[in-house]
Amino acid sequence: MNATNSTHDGATTAAPLRAAASRPKISPGLLRLFGKYSDFYLRGHFHSVRMLANAAPSSDNDFPVVIYLNHSSWWDPMICLLLARQLFKQRKTYGPIAAEALQRYRFFERLGFFGVRKGARGAADFVRQAEAILSSSDSALWLTPQGKFADDRARPLQFQSGLGHLARRSGPLSFLPLAVEYTFWEERLPEVLLSFGEPLVFDGTPRPSLLETTHLLESALASVQEQLCAASQRRRPDEWRVVLHGKAGTSCVYDFWRRIRARRRGEPFHAAHSDL
């Protein structure tokens, strides 16, 4: 069938095409301001954000990168923004958001977000937009391929097909798995624990099927999650690098009394309950 439309006099015109996708235009000033607010907000709700010291992200190539993570919390976008600003400073960061939310909060587009809708049409638009973003080598695309909140311990991981489509259709690309865990250790506020896996590079060579590609990406993230879980249970501070220090202590009243007692004894005051 020809992609044409008929007019009332028998002439034909080309069917309208969807506008070519392009990278959202990021406002550096707005991104910097929102990043400072995000850091402040995280400090008020967590004791620390920690990353396994031996699992720093690898950025040895000039490919665009897709960072994909398990989706266990409402906090995930703020954690991604923190990591983007600290560990991927030389890259422009992008991520999907529900189209309805983007319509409501238009300034998110200036932070690097782009809208996605549910359904087959929305999935196709997502791949098209992601490919446009990843056509530039300085791009970093952050994704939660589970597509919904899921418990950290849920196995097997079940990704939606978009990530696999990107790996098979685009390239060369580096896919970096990121495991995230929110847990309590020895403070009133929880910890955010992070670990990056080894990058999977898709360089344009013959690729497996969509299902096999998706399973490969799922297995890589699941392996990093298991390593992170084991390190979390060990609770050894020397294994971790603190990305962001948050709050310690119990409450302002109780900590005030502890501070006075320490001063009377001539001892330094430490709000934290342990050295973790």
Secondary structure, 3 states (H helix, E strand, C coil): CCCEEECCCCCEEECCCCCCCCCCCCCHHHHHHHHHHHHHHHHHHCCEEEEECCCCCCCCCCCCEEEEECCCCCCHHHHHHHHHHHHCCCCEEEEEEEHHHHHHCHHHHHHCEEEECCCHHHHHHHHHHHHHHCCCCCEEEEECCCCCCCCCCCCCCCCCCHHHHHHHHCCCEEEEEEEEEEECCCCCCCEEEEEECCCEEECCCCCCCHHHHHHHHHHHHHHHHHHHHHHHHHCCHHHEEEEEECCCCCCHHHHHHHHHHHHHCCCCCCCCCCCC
